[in-house]
Amino acid sequence: MYTKQKIEELFGTQTAEYIQRKNTGGTSGSKGIRYEDIFAVYQLALLSRCVIECNQEIHLLSQCFTFVDDLVIDCKNETVLRH
């Protein structure tokens, strides 16, 4: 995942500060957001066959320090992160 220093290095101080504020607000407001929960379950259901039958390893990250912070599914055998 990204660190604040890496975001700042790549995109500048203002962008890193924006993501910091976004992350803080997302953490505080996460209790009432049901659409994101349903979408997360849908994404996990799509991946469940590969996880069960192909033994694919996935990691779930929530409210992490990145541009789309609500849910990140890291499929370890792929180079793409799913948001």
mmCIF file of the N, C-alpha and C atoms, coordinates in Angstrom:
data_MODEL
# 
_entry.id   MODEL 
# 
loop_
_atom_site.group_PDB 
_atom_site.id 
_atom_site.type_symbol 
_atom_site.label_atom_id 
_atom_site.label_alt_id 
_atom_site.label_comp_id 
_atom_site.label_asym_id 
_atom_site.label_entity_id 
_atom_site.label_seq_id 
_atom_site.pdbx_PDB_ins_code 
_atom_site.Cartn_x 
_atom_site.Cartn_y 
_atom_site.Cartn_z 
_atom_site.occupancy 
_atom_site.B_iso_or_equiv 
_atom_site.pdbx_formal_charge 
_atom_site.auth_seq_id 
_atom_site.auth_comp_id 
_atom_site.auth_asym_id 
_atom_site.auth_atom_id 
_atom_site.pdbx_PDB_model_num 
ATOM 1   N N  . MET A 1 1  ? 0.828   -1.177  0.000   1.00 0.00 ? 1  MET A N  1 
ATOM 2   C CA . MET A 1 1  ? 0.000   0.000   0.000   1.00 0.00 ? 1  MET A CA 1 
ATOM 3   C C  . MET A 1 1  ? 0.879   1.250   0.000   1.00 0.00 ? 1  MET A C  1 
ATOM 4   N N  . TYR A 1 2  ? 0.229   2.359   -0.179  1.00 0.00 ? 2  TYR A N  1 
ATOM 5   C CA . TYR A 1 2  ? 0.939   3.625   -0.213  1.00 0.00 ? 2  TYR A CA 1 
ATOM 6   C C  . TYR A 1 2  ? 1.131   4.193   1.186   1.00 0.00 ? 2  TYR A C  1 
ATOM 7   N N  . THR A 1 3  ? 2.207   4.908   1.359   1.00 0.00 ? 3  THR A N  1 
ATOM 8   C CA . THR A 1 3  ? 2.419   5.676   2.585   1.00 0.00 ? 3  THR A CA 1 
ATOM 9   C C  . THR A 1 3  ? 2.169   7.141   2.259   1.00 0.00 ? 3  THR A C  1 
ATOM 10  N N  . LYS A 1 4  ? 1.977   7.933   3.299   1.00 0.00 ? 4  LYS A N  1 
ATOM 11  C CA . LYS A 1 4  ? 1.785   9.367   3.070   1.00 0.00 ? 4  LYS A CA 1 
ATOM 12  C C  . LYS A 1 4  ? 3.010   9.965   2.378   1.00 0.00 ? 4  LYS A C  1 
ATOM 13  N N  . GLN A 1 5  ? 4.176   9.511   2.756   1.00 0.00 ? 5  GLN A N  1 
ATOM 14  C CA . GLN A 1 5  ? 5.412   10.019  2.154   1.00 0.00 ? 5  GLN A CA 1 
ATOM 15  C C  . GLN A 1 5  ? 5.478   9.685   0.658   1.00 0.00 ? 5  GLN A C  1 
ATOM 16  N N  . LYS A 1 6  ? 5.047   8.474   0.280   1.00 0.00 ? 6  LYS A N  1 
ATOM 17  C CA . LYS A 1 6  ? 5.085   8.070   -1.123  1.00 0.00 ? 6  LYS A CA 1 
ATOM 18  C C  . LYS A 1 6  ? 4.084   8.876   -1.942  1.00 0.00 ? 6  LYS A C  1 
ATOM 19  N N  . ILE A 1 7  ? 2.868   9.078   -1.404  1.00 0.00 ? 7  ILE A N  1 
ATOM 20  C CA . ILE A 1 7  ? 1.870   9.898   -2.087  1.00 0.00 ? 7  ILE A CA 1 
ATOM 21  C C  . ILE A 1 7  ? 2.400   11.316  -2.268  1.00 0.00 ? 7  ILE A C  1 
ATOM 22  N N  . GLU A 1 8  ? 3.014   11.844  -1.222  1.00 0.00 ? 8  GLU A N  1 
ATOM 23  C CA . GLU A 1 8  ? 3.572   13.199  -1.296  1.00 0.00 ? 8  GLU A CA 1 
ATOM 24  C C  . GLU A 1 8  ? 4.688   13.279  -2.335  1.00 0.00 ? 8  GLU A C  1 
ATOM 25  N N  . GLU A 1 9  ? 5.525   12.282  -2.370  1.00 0.00 ? 9  GLU A N  1 
ATOM 26  C CA . GLU A 1 9  ? 6.625   12.234  -3.340  1.00 0.00 ? 9  GLU A CA 1 
ATOM 27  C C  . GLU A 1 9  ? 6.092   12.188  -4.776  1.00 0.00 ? 9  GLU A C  1 
ATOM 28  N N  . LEU A 1 10 ? 5.048   11.398  -5.001  1.00 0.00 ? 10 LEU A N  1 
ATOM 29  C CA . LEU A 1 10 ? 4.514   11.226  -6.349  1.00 0.00 ? 10 LEU A CA 1 
ATOM 30  C C  . LEU A 1 10 ? 3.595   12.360  -6.789  1.00 0.00 ? 10 LEU A C  1 
ATOM 31  N N  . PHE A 1 11 ? 2.774   12.891  -5.845  1.00 0.00 ? 11 PHE A N  1 
ATOM 32  C CA . PHE A 1 11 ? 1.723   13.828  -6.234  1.00 0.00 ? 11 PHE A CA 1 
ATOM 33  C C  . PHE A 1 11 ? 1.780   15.175  -5.547  1.00 0.00 ? 11 PHE A C  1 
ATOM 34  N N  . GLY A 1 12 ? 2.673   15.352  -4.583  1.00 0.00 ? 12 GLY A N  1 
ATOM 35  C CA . GLY A 1 12 ? 2.806   16.631  -3.907  1.00 0.00 ? 12 GLY A CA 1 
ATOM 36  C C  . GLY A 1 12 ? 2.120   16.673  -2.554  1.00 0.00 ? 12 GLY A C  1 
ATOM 37  N N  . THR A 1 13 ? 2.460   17.712  -1.806  1.00 0.00 ? 13 THR A N  1 
ATOM 38  C CA . THR A 1 13 ? 1.974   17.870  -0.442  1.00 0.00 ? 13 THR A CA 1 
ATOM 39  C C  . THR A 1 13 ? 0.466   18.055  -0.377  1.00 0.00 ? 13 THR A C  1 
ATOM 40  N N  . GLN A 1 14 ? -0.100  18.861  -1.282  1.00 0.00 ? 14 GLN A N  1 
ATOM 41  C CA . GLN A 1 14 ? -1.543  19.128  -1.241  1.00 0.00 ? 14 GLN A CA 1 
ATOM 42  C C  . GLN A 1 14 ? -2.352  17.851  -1.438  1.00 0.00 ? 14 GLN A C  1 
ATOM 43  N N  . THR A 1 15 ? -1.932  17.004  -2.354  1.00 0.00 ? 15 THR A N  1 
ATOM 44  C CA . THR A 1 15 ? -2.649  15.755  -2.599  1.00 0.00 ? 15 THR A CA 1 
ATOM 45  C C  . THR A 1 15 ? -2.532  14.827  -1.404  1.00 0.00 ? 15 THR A C  1 
ATOM 46  N N  . ALA A 1 16 ? -1.361  14.740  -0.803  1.00 0.00 ? 16 ALA A N  1 
ATOM 47  C CA . ALA A 1 16 ? -1.175  13.895  0.379   1.00 0.00 ? 16 ALA A CA 1 
ATOM 48  C C  . ALA A 1 16 ? -2.053  14.382  1.529   1.00 0.00 ? 16 ALA A C  1 
ATOM 49  N N  . GLU A 1 17 ? -2.150  15.694  1.706   1.00 0.00 ? 17 GLU A N  1 
ATOM 50  C CA . GLU A 1 17 ? -3.002  16.244  2.758   1.00 0.00 ? 17 GLU A CA 1 
ATOM 51  C C  . GLU A 1 17 ? -4.480  15.982  2.468   1.00 0.00 ? 17 GLU A C  1 
ATOM 52  N N  . TYR A 1 18 ? -4.874  16.064  1.189   1.00 0.00 ? 18 TYR A N  1 
ATOM 53  C CA . TYR A 1 18 ? -6.247  15.772  0.791   1.00 0.00 ? 18 TYR A CA 1 
ATOM 54  C C  . TYR A 1 18 ? -6.604  14.318  1.141   1.00 0.00 ? 18 TYR A C  1 
ATOM 55  N N  . ILE A 1 19 ? -5.717  13.398  0.817   1.00 0.00 ? 19 ILE A N  1 
ATOM 56  C CA . ILE A 1 19 ? -5.974  11.984  1.102   1.00 0.00 ? 19 ILE A CA 1 
ATOM 57  C C  . ILE A 1 19 ? -6.017  11.747  2.611   1.00 0.00 ? 19 ILE A C  1 
ATOM 58  N N  . GLN A 1 20 ? -5.179  12.442  3.354   1.00 0.00 ? 20 GLN A N  1 
ATOM 59  C CA . GLN A 1 20 ? -5.198  12.314  4.812   1.00 0.00 ? 20 GLN A CA 1 
ATOM 60  C C  . GLN A 1 20 ? -6.552  12.740  5.368   1.00 0.00 ? 20 GLN A C  1 
ATOM 61  N N  . ARG A 1 21 ? -7.078  13.884  4.881   1.00 0.00 ? 21 ARG A N  1 
ATOM 62  C CA . ARG A 1 21 ? -8.395  14.358  5.334   1.00 0.00 ? 21 ARG A CA 1 
ATOM 63  C C  . ARG A 1 21 ? -9.498  13.396  4.884   1.00 0.00 ? 21 ARG A C  1 
ATOM 64  N N  . LYS A 1 22 ? -9.402  12.920  3.660   1.00 0.00 ? 22 LYS A N  1 
ATOM 65  C CA . LYS A 1 22 ? -10.388 11.976  3.113   1.00 0.00 ? 22 LYS A CA 1 
ATOM 66  C C  . LYS A 1 22 ? -10.405 10.698  3.946   1.00 0.00 ? 22 LYS A C  1 
ATOM 67  N N  . ASN A 1 23 ? -9.241  10.213  4.307   1.00 0.00 ? 23 ASN A N  1 
ATOM 68  C CA . ASN A 1 23 ? -9.131  8.991   5.107   1.00 0.00 ? 23 ASN A CA 1 
ATOM 69  C C  . ASN A 1 23 ? -9.738  9.188   6.486   1.00 0.00 ? 23 ASN A C  1 
ATOM 70  N N  . THR A 1 24 ? -9.472  10.321  7.110   1.00 0.00 ? 24 THR A N  1 
ATOM 71  C CA . THR A 1 24 ? -10.019 10.616  8.434   1.00 0.00 ? 24 THR A CA 1 
ATOM 72  C C  . THR A 1 24 ? -11.533 10.716  8.379   1.00 0.00 ? 24 THR A C  1 
ATOM 73  N N  . GLY A 1 25 ? -12.057 11.418  7.381   1.00 0.00 ? 25 GLY A N  1 
ATOM 74  C CA . GLY A 1 25 ? -13.505 11.540  7.232   1.00 0.00 ? 25 GLY A CA 1 
ATOM 75  C C  . GLY A 1 25 ? -14.158 10.205  6.938   1.00 0.00 ? 25 GLY A C  1 
ATOM 76  N N  . GLY A 1 26 ? -13.512 9.388   6.125   1.00 0.00 ? 26 GLY A N  1 
ATOM 77  C CA . GLY A 1 26 ? -14.051 8.070   5.802   1.00 0.00 ? 26 GLY A CA 1 
ATOM 78  C C  . GLY A 1 26 ? -14.113 7.168   7.006   1.00 0.00 ? 26 GLY A C  1 
ATOM 79  N N  . THR A 1 27 ? -13.097 7.235   7.842   1.00 0.00 ? 27 THR A N  1 
ATOM 80  C CA . THR A 1 27 ? -13.075 6.424   9.053   1.00 0.00 ? 27 THR A CA 1 
ATOM 81  C C  . THR A 1 27 ? -14.197 6.847   9.996   1.00 0.00 ? 27 THR A C  1 
ATOM 82  N N  . SER A 1 28 ? -14.390 8.147   10.133  1.00 0.00 ? 28 SER A N  1 
ATOM 83  C CA . SER A 1 28 ? -15.417 8.656   11.050  1.00 0.00 ? 28 SER A CA 1 
ATOM 84  C C  . SER A 1 28 ? -16.834 8.357   10.557  1.00 0.00 ? 28 SER A C  1 
ATOM 85  N N  . GLY A 1 29 ? -17.047 8.387   9.250   1.00 0.00 ? 29 GLY A N  1 
ATOM 86  C CA . GLY A 1 29 ? -18.395 8.232   8.712   1.00 0.00 ? 29 GLY A CA 1 
ATOM 87  C C  . GLY A 1 29 ? -18.746 6.844   8.231   1.00 0.00 ? 29 GLY A C  1 
ATOM 88  N N  . SER A 1 30 ? -17.946 5.872   8.528   1.00 0.00 ? 30 SER A N  1 
ATOM 89  C CA . SER A 1 30 ? -18.136 4.545   7.937   1.00 0.00 ? 30 SER A CA 1 
ATOM 90  C C  . SER A 1 30 ? -19.295 3.746   8.527   1.00 0.00 ? 30 SER A C  1 
ATOM 91  N N  . LYS A 1 31 ? -19.832 4.150   9.662   1.00 0.00 ? 31 LYS A N  1 
ATOM 92  C CA . LYS A 1 31 ? -20.860 3.352   10.332  1.00 0.00 ? 31 LYS A CA 1 
ATOM 93  C C  . LYS A 1 31 ? -22.167 3.264   9.546   1.00 0.00 ? 31 LYS A C  1 
ATOM 94  N N  . GLY A 1 32 ? -22.560 4.319   8.861   1.00 0.00 ? 32 GLY A N  1 
ATOM 95  C CA . GLY A 1 32 ? -23.882 4.324   8.238   1.00 0.00 ? 32 GLY A CA 1 
ATOM 96  C C  . GLY A 1 32 ? -23.919 4.037   6.757   1.00 0.00 ? 32 GLY A C  1 
ATOM 97  N N  . ILE A 1 33 ? -22.865 3.600   6.172   1.00 0.00 ? 33 ILE A N  1 
ATOM 98  C CA . ILE A 1 33 ? -22.808 3.464   4.717   1.00 0.00 ? 33 ILE A CA 1 
ATOM 99  C C  . ILE A 1 33 ? -23.085 2.013   4.323   1.00 0.00 ? 33 ILE A C  1 
ATOM 100 N N  . ARG A 1 34 ? -24.289 1.737   3.871   1.00 0.00 ? 34 ARG A N  1 
ATOM 101 C CA . ARG A 1 34 ? -24.688 0.363   3.541   1.00 0.00 ? 34 ARG A CA 1 
ATOM 102 C C  . ARG A 1 34 ? -24.387 -0.009  2.099   1.00 0.00 ? 34 ARG A C  1 
ATOM 103 N N  . TYR A 1 35 ? -24.445 0.937   1.175   1.00 0.00 ? 35 TYR A N  1 
ATOM 104 C CA . TYR A 1 35 ? -24.170 0.617   -0.228  1.00 0.00 ? 35 TYR A CA 1 
ATOM 105 C C  . TYR A 1 35 ? -22.786 0.006   -0.375  1.00 0.00 ? 35 TYR A C  1 
ATOM 106 N N  . GLU A 1 36 ? -21.828 0.579   0.295   1.00 0.00 ? 36 GLU A N  1 
ATOM 107 C CA . GLU A 1 36 ? -20.459 0.070   0.209   1.00 0.00 ? 36 GLU A CA 1 
ATOM 108 C C  . GLU A 1 36 ? -20.356 -1.345  0.768   1.00 0.00 ? 36 GLU A C  1 
ATOM 109 N N  . ASP A 1 37 ? -21.118 -1.636  1.810   1.00 0.00 ? 37 ASP A N  1 
ATOM 110 C CA . ASP A 1 37 ? -21.126 -2.984  2.366   1.00 0.00 ? 37 ASP A CA 1 
ATOM 111 C C  . ASP A 1 37 ? -21.668 -3.988  1.361   1.00 0.00 ? 37 ASP A C  1 
ATOM 112 N N  . ILE A 1 38 ? -22.772 -3.622  0.706   1.00 0.00 ? 38 ILE A N  1 
ATOM 113 C CA . ILE A 1 38 ? -23.377 -4.512  -0.285  1.00 0.00 ? 38 ILE A CA 1 
ATOM 114 C C  . ILE A 1 38 ? -22.436 -4.710  -1.470  1.00 0.00 ? 38 ILE A C  1 
ATOM 115 N N  . PHE A 1 39 ? -21.806 -3.643  -1.920  1.00 0.00 ? 39 PHE A N  1 
ATOM 116 C CA . PHE A 1 39 ? -20.865 -3.737  -3.034  1.00 0.00 ? 39 PHE A CA 1 
ATOM 117 C C  . PHE A 1 39 ? -19.679 -4.627  -2.663  1.00 0.00 ? 39 PHE A C  1 
ATOM 118 N N  . ALA A 1 40 ? -19.214 -4.517  -1.443  1.00 0.00 ? 40 ALA A N  1 
ATOM 119 C CA . ALA A 1 40 ? -18.090 -5.348  -0.982  1.00 0.00 ? 40 ALA A CA 1 
ATOM 120 C C  . ALA A 1 40 ? -18.467 -6.820  -0.994  1.00 0.00 ? 40 ALA A C  1 
ATOM 121 N N  . VAL A 1 41 ? -19.650 -7.137  -0.508  1.00 0.00 ? 41 VAL A N  1 
ATOM 122 C CA . VAL A 1 41 ? -20.110 -8.525  -0.505  1.00 0.00 ? 41 VAL A CA 1 
ATOM 123 C C  . VAL A 1 41 ? -20.226 -9.043  -1.939  1.00 0.00 ? 41 VAL A C  1 
ATOM 124 N N  . TYR A 1 42 ? -20.725 -8.209  -2.837  1.00 0.00 ? 42 TYR A N  1 
ATOM 125 C CA . TYR A 1 42 ? -20.834 -8.588  -4.249  1.00 0.00 ? 42 TYR A CA 1 
ATOM 126 C C  . TYR A 1 42 ? -19.454 -8.894  -4.836  1.00 0.00 ? 42 TYR A C  1 
ATOM 127 N N  . GLN A 1 43 ? -18.484 -8.029  -4.584  1.00 0.00 ? 43 GLN A N  1 
ATOM 128 C CA . GLN A 1 43 ? -17.133 -8.253  -5.104  1.00 0.00 ? 43 GLN A CA 1 
ATOM 129 C C  . GLN A 1 43 ? -16.524 -9.532  -4.536  1.00 0.00 ? 43 GLN A C  1 
ATOM 130 N N  . LEU A 1 44 ? -16.736 -9.769  -3.267  1.00 0.00 ? 44 LEU A N  1 
ATOM 131 C CA . LEU A 1 44 ? -16.222 -10.996 -2.645  1.00 0.00 ? 44 LEU A CA 1 
ATOM 132 C C  . LEU A 1 44 ? -16.906 -12.236 -3.216  1.00 0.00 ? 44 LEU A C  1 
ATOM 133 N N  . ALA A 1 45 ? -18.198 -12.128 -3.501  1.00 0.00 ? 45 ALA A N  1 
ATOM 134 C CA . ALA A 1 45 ? -18.913 -13.254 -4.102  1.00 0.00 ? 45 ALA A CA 1 
ATOM 135 C C  . ALA A 1 45 ? -18.345 -13.572 -5.487  1.00 0.00 ? 45 ALA A C  1 
ATOM 136 N N  . LEU A 1 46 ? -17.999 -12.536 -6.242  1.00 0.00 ? 46 LEU A N  1 
ATOM 137 C CA . LEU A 1 46 ? -17.398 -12.758 -7.557  1.00 0.00 ? 46 LEU A CA 1 
ATOM 138 C C  . LEU A 1 46 ? -16.065 -13.503 -7.451  1.00 0.00 ? 46 LEU A C  1 
ATOM 139 N N  . LEU A 1 47 ? -15.310 -13.231 -6.410  1.00 0.00 ? 47 LEU A N  1 
ATOM 140 C CA . LEU A 1 47 ? -13.990 -13.841 -6.242  1.00 0.00 ? 47 LEU A CA 1 
ATOM 141 C C  . LEU A 1 47 ? -14.029 -15.177 -5.500  1.00 0.00 ? 47 LEU A C  1 
ATOM 142 N N  . SER A 1 48 ? -15.158 -15.493 -4.891  1.00 0.00 ? 48 SER A N  1 
ATOM 143 C CA . SER A 1 48 ? -15.205 -16.665 -4.011  1.00 0.00 ? 48 SER A CA 1 
ATOM 144 C C  . SER A 1 48 ? -14.867 -17.970 -4.723  1.00 0.00 ? 48 SER A C  1 
ATOM 145 N N  . ARG A 1 49 ? -15.285 -18.136 -5.956  1.00 0.00 ? 49 ARG A N  1 
ATOM 146 C CA . ARG A 1 49 ? -14.983 -19.375 -6.681  1.00 0.00 ? 49 ARG A CA 1 
ATOM 147 C C  . ARG A 1 49 ? -13.481 -19.566 -6.847  1.00 0.00 ? 49 ARG A C  1 
ATOM 148 N N  . CYS A 1 50 ? -12.782 -18.505 -7.249  1.00 0.00 ? 50 CYS A N  1 
ATOM 149 C CA . CYS A 1 50 ? -11.321 -18.609 -7.414  1.00 0.00 ? 50 CYS A CA 1 
ATOM 150 C C  . CYS A 1 50 ? -10.623 -18.876 -6.089  1.00 0.00 ? 50 CYS A C  1 
ATOM 151 N N  . VAL A 1 51 ? -11.128 -18.277 -5.035  1.00 0.00 ? 51 VAL A N  1 
ATOM 152 C CA . VAL A 1 51 ? -10.522 -18.480 -3.718  1.00 0.00 ? 51 VAL A CA 1 
ATOM 153 C C  . VAL A 1 51 ? -10.708 -19.935 -3.273  1.00 0.00 ? 51 VAL A C  1 
ATOM 154 N N  . ILE A 1 52 ? -11.913 -20.459 -3.460  1.00 0.00 ? 52 ILE A N  1 
ATOM 155 C CA . ILE A 1 52 ? -12.214 -21.815 -3.003  1.00 0.00 ? 52 ILE A CA 1 
ATOM 156 C C  . ILE A 1 52 ? -11.617 -22.873 -3.930  1.00 0.00 ? 52 ILE A C  1 
ATOM 157 N N  . GLU A 1 53 ? -11.855 -22.743 -5.238  1.00 0.00 ? 53 GLU A N  1 
ATOM 158 C CA . GLU A 1 53 ? -11.462 -23.799 -6.173  1.00 0.00 ? 53 GLU A CA 1 
ATOM 159 C C  . GLU A 1 53 ? -10.019 -23.688 -6.664  1.00 0.00 ? 53 GLU A C  1 
ATOM 160 N N  . CYS A 1 54 ? -9.517  -22.474 -6.770  1.00 0.00 ? 54 CYS A N  1 
ATOM 161 C CA . CYS A 1 54 ? -8.166  -22.277 -7.315  1.00 0.00 ? 54 CYS A CA 1 
ATOM 162 C C  . CYS A 1 54 ? -7.162  -21.900 -6.235  1.00 0.00 ? 54 CYS A C  1 
ATOM 163 N N  . ASN A 1 55 ? -7.635  -21.825 -5.008  1.00 0.00 ? 55 ASN A N  1 
ATOM 164 C CA . ASN A 1 55 ? -6.771  -21.493 -3.874  1.00 0.00 ? 55 ASN A CA 1 
ATOM 165 C C  . ASN A 1 55 ? -6.087  -20.134 -4.041  1.00 0.00 ? 55 ASN A C  1 
ATOM 166 N N  . GLN A 1 56 ? -6.811  -19.181 -4.630  1.00 0.00 ? 56 GLN A N  1 
ATOM 167 C CA . GLN A 1 56 ? -6.270  -17.836 -4.822  1.00 0.00 ? 56 GLN A CA 1 
ATOM 168 C C  . GLN A 1 56 ? -6.257  -17.100 -3.483  1.00 0.00 ? 56 GLN A C  1 
ATOM 169 N N  . GLU A 1 57 ? -5.159  -16.440 -3.203  1.00 0.00 ? 57 GLU A N  1 
ATOM 170 C CA . GLU A 1 57 ? -5.019  -15.688 -1.955  1.00 0.00 ? 57 GLU A CA 1 
ATOM 171 C C  . GLU A 1 57 ? -5.455  -14.247 -2.176  1.00 0.00 ? 57 GLU A C  1 
ATOM 172 N N  . ILE A 1 58 ? -6.334  -13.757 -1.303  1.00 0.00 ? 58 ILE A N  1 
ATOM 173 C CA . ILE A 1 58 ? -6.749  -12.355 -1.353  1.00 0.00 ? 58 ILE A CA 1 
ATOM 174 C C  . ILE A 1 58 ? -6.592  -11.743 0.031   1.00 0.00 ? 58 ILE A C  1 
ATOM 175 N N  . HIS A 1 59 ? -6.354  -10.435 0.040   1.00 0.00 ? 59 HIS A N  1 
ATOM 176 C CA . HIS A 1 59 ? -6.303  -9.668  1.284   1.00 0.00 ? 59 HIS A CA 1 
ATOM 177 C C  . HIS A 1 59 ? -7.322  -8.555  1.165   1.00 0.00 ? 59 HIS A C  1 
ATOM 178 N N  . LEU A 1 60 ? -8.058  -8.306  2.242   1.00 0.00 ? 60 LEU A N  1 
ATOM 179 C CA . LEU A 1 60 ? -9.050  -7.241  2.288   1.00 0.00 ? 60 LEU A CA 1 
ATOM 180 C C  . LEU A 1 60 ? -8.515  -6.099  3.128   1.00 0.00 ? 60 LEU A C  1 
ATOM 181 N N  . LEU A 1 61 ? -8.625  -4.895  2.604   1.00 0.00 ? 61 LEU A N  1 
ATOM 182 C CA . LEU A 1 61 ? -8.171  -3.701  3.310   1.00 0.00 ? 61 LEU A CA 1 
ATOM 183 C C  . LEU A 1 61 ? -9.332  -2.717  3.367   1.00 0.00 ? 61 LEU A C  1 
ATOM 184 N N  . SER A 1 62 ? -9.557  -2.132  4.522   1.00 0.00 ? 62 SER A N  1 
ATOM 185 C CA . SER A 1 62 ? -10.648 -1.185  4.696   1.00 0.00 ? 62 SER A CA 1 
ATOM 186 C C  . SER A 1 62 ? -10.115 0.116   5.266   1.00 0.00 ? 62 SER A C  1 
ATOM 187 N N  . GLN A 1 63 ? -10.625 1.225   4.737   1.00 0.00 ? 63 GLN A N  1 
ATOM 188 C CA . GLN A 1 63 ? -10.226 2.557   5.180   1.00 0.00 ? 63 GLN A CA 1 
ATOM 189 C C  . GLN A 1 63 ? -8.705  2.702   5.180   1.00 0.00 ? 63 GLN A C  1 
ATOM 190 N N  . CYS A 1 64 ? -8.090  2.275   4.090   1.00 0.00 ? 64 CYS A N  1 
ATOM 191 C CA . CYS A 1 64 ? -6.637  2.367   3.985   1.00 0.00 ? 64 CYS A CA 1 
ATOM 192 C C  . CYS A 1 64 ? -6.233  3.687   3.332   1.00 0.00 ? 64 CYS A C  1 
ATOM 193 N N  . PHE A 1 65 ? -4.965  4.005   3.385   1.00 0.00 ? 65 PHE A N  1 
ATOM 194 C CA . PHE A 1 65 ? -4.449  5.281   2.895   1.00 0.00 ? 65 PHE A CA 1 
ATOM 195 C C  . PHE A 1 65 ? -4.201  5.181   1.393   1.00 0.00 ? 65 PHE A C  1 
ATOM 196 N N  . THR A 1 66 ? -5.243  5.474   0.607   1.00 0.00 ? 66 THR A N  1 
ATOM 197 C CA . THR A 1 66 ? -5.149  5.473   -0.853  1.00 0.00 ? 66 THR A CA 1 
ATOM 198 C C  . THR A 1 66 ? -6.287  6.310   -1.409  1.00 0.00 ? 66 THR A C  1 
ATOM 199 N N  . PHE A 1 67 ? -6.341  6.495   -2.722  1.00 0.00 ? 67 PHE A N  1 
ATOM 200 C CA . PHE A 1 67 ? -7.350  7.371   -3.317  1.00 0.00 ? 67 PHE A CA 1 
ATOM 201 C C  . PHE A 1 67 ? -8.769  6.846   -3.125  1.00 0.00 ? 67 PHE A C  1 
ATOM 202 N N  . VAL A 1 68 ? -8.994  5.561   -3.314  1.00 0.00 ? 68 VAL A N  1 
ATOM 203 C CA . VAL A 1 68 ? -10.281 4.938   -3.033  1.00 0.00 ? 68 VAL A CA 1 
ATOM 204 C C  . VAL A 1 68 ? -10.081 4.117   -1.776  1.00 0.00 ? 68 VAL A C  1 
ATOM 205 N N  . ASP A 1 69 ? -10.582 4.641   -0.635  1.00 0.00 ? 69 ASP A N  1 
ATOM 206 C CA . ASP A 1 69 ? -10.161 4.084   0.653   1.00 0.00 ? 69 ASP A CA 1 
ATOM 207 C C  . ASP A 1 69 ? -11.164 3.159   1.318   1.00 0.00 ? 69 ASP A C  1 
ATOM 208 N N  . ASP A 1 70 ? -12.375 3.009   0.767   1.00 0.00 ? 70 ASP A N  1 
ATOM 209 C CA . ASP A 1 70 ? -13.400 2.265   1.481   1.00 0.00 ? 70 ASP A CA 1 
ATOM 210 C C  . ASP A 1 70 ? -13.128 0.770   1.534   1.00 0.00 ? 70 ASP A C  1 
ATOM 211 N N  . LEU A 1 71 ? -12.773 0.170   0.416   1.00 0.00 ? 71 LEU A N  1 
ATOM 212 C CA . LEU A 1 71 ? -12.437 -1.247  0.396   1.00 0.00 ? 71 LEU A CA 1 
ATOM 213 C C  . LEU A 1 71 ? -11.465 -1.502  -0.743  1.00 0.00 ? 71 LEU A C  1 
ATOM 214 N N  . VAL A 1 72 ? -10.414 -2.191  -0.445  1.00 0.00 ? 72 VAL A N  1 
ATOM 215 C CA . VAL A 1 72 ? -9.469  -2.627  -1.462  1.00 0.00 ? 72 VAL A CA 1 
ATOM 216 C C  . VAL A 1 72 ? -9.317  -4.134  -1.319  1.00 0.00 ? 72 VAL A C  1 
ATOM 217 N N  . ILE A 1 73 ? -9.501  -4.840  -2.435  1.00 0.00 ? 73 ILE A N  1 
ATOM 218 C CA . ILE A 1 73 ? -9.288  -6.281  -2.460  1.00 0.00 ? 73 ILE A CA 1 
ATOM 219 C C  . ILE A 1 73 ? -7.997  -6.518  -3.226  1.00 0.00 ? 73 ILE A C  1 
ATOM 220 N N  . ASP A 1 74 ? -7.024  -7.035  -2.529  1.00 0.00 ? 74 ASP A N  1 
ATOM 221 C CA . ASP A 1 74 ? -5.710  -7.287  -3.092  1.00 0.00 ? 74 ASP A CA 1 
ATOM 222 C C  . ASP A 1 74 ? -5.623  -8.768  -3.461  1.00 0.00 ? 74 ASP A C  1 
ATOM 223 N N  . CYS A 1 75 ? -5.733  -9.059  -4.753  1.00 0.00 ? 75 CYS A N  1 
ATOM 224 C CA . CYS A 1 75 ? -5.601  -10.429 -5.244  1.00 0.00 ? 75 CYS A CA 1 
ATOM 225 C C  . CYS A 1 75 ? -4.112  -10.687 -5.446  1.00 0.00 ? 75 CYS A C  1 
ATOM 226 N N  . LYS A 1 76 ? -3.549  -11.513 -4.624  1.00 0.00 ? 76 LYS A N  1 
ATOM 227 C CA . LYS A 1 76 ? -2.101  -11.678 -4.584  1.00 0.00 ? 76 LYS A CA 1 
ATOM 228 C C  . LYS A 1 76 ? -1.496  -12.210 -5.877  1.00 0.00 ? 76 LYS A C  1 
ATOM 229 N N  . ASN A 1 77 ? -2.276  -12.891 -6.706  1.00 0.00 ? 77 ASN A N  1 
ATOM 230 C CA . ASN A 1 77 ? -1.735  -13.422 -7.953  1.00 0.00 ? 77 ASN A CA 1 
ATOM 231 C C  . ASN A 1 77 ? -1.924  -12.462 -9.114  1.00 0.00 ? 77 ASN A C  1 
ATOM 232 N N  . GLU A 1 78 ? -2.505  -11.299 -8.865  1.00 0.00 ? 78 GLU A N  1 
ATOM 233 C CA . GLU A 1 78 ? -2.744  -10.296 -9.899  1.00 0.00 ? 78 GLU A CA 1 
ATOM 234 C C  . GLU A 1 78 ? -1.988  -9.025  -9.566  1.00 0.00 ? 78 GLU A C  1 
ATOM 235 N N  . THR A 1 79 ? -1.773  -8.199  -10.572 1.00 0.00 ? 79 THR A N  1 
ATOM 236 C CA . THR A 1 79 ? -1.097  -6.930  -10.330 1.00 0.00 ? 79 THR A CA 1 
ATOM 237 C C  . THR A 1 79 ? -2.080  -5.790  -10.104 1.00 0.00 ? 79 THR A C  1 
ATOM 238 N N  . VAL A 1 80 ? -3.369  -6.068  -10.246 1.00 0.00 ? 80 VAL A N  1 
ATOM 239 C CA . VAL A 1 80 ? -4.403  -5.046  -10.125 1.00 0.00 ? 80 VAL A CA 1 
ATOM 240 C C  . VAL A 1 80 ? -5.078  -5.144  -8.765  1.00 0.00 ? 80 VAL A C  1 
ATOM 241 N N  . LEU A 1 81 ? -5.282  -3.998  -8.121  1.00 0.00 ? 81 LEU A N  1 
ATOM 242 C CA . LEU A 1 81 ? -6.062  -3.939  -6.891  1.00 0.00 ? 81 LEU A CA 1 
ATOM 243 C C  . LEU A 1 81 ? -7.496  -3.612  -7.259  1.00 0.00 ? 81 LEU A C  1 
ATOM 244 N N  . ARG A 1 82 ? -8.443  -4.250  -6.620  1.00 0.00 ? 82 ARG A N  1 
ATOM 245 C CA . ARG A 1 82 ? -9.863  -3.978  -6.876  1.00 0.00 ? 82 ARG A CA 1 
ATOM 246 C C  . ARG A 1 82 ? -10.368 -3.035  -5.801  1.00 0.00 ? 82 ARG A C  1 
ATOM 247 N N  . HIS A 1 83 ? -11.027 -1.960  -6.219  1.00 0.00 ? 83 HIS A N  1 
ATOM 248 C CA . HIS A 1 83 ? -11.564 -0.973  -5.278  1.00 0.00 ? 83 HIS A CA 1 
ATOM 249 C C  . HIS A 1 83 ? -13.062 -1.046  -5.282  1.00 0.00 ? 83 HIS A C  1 
# 
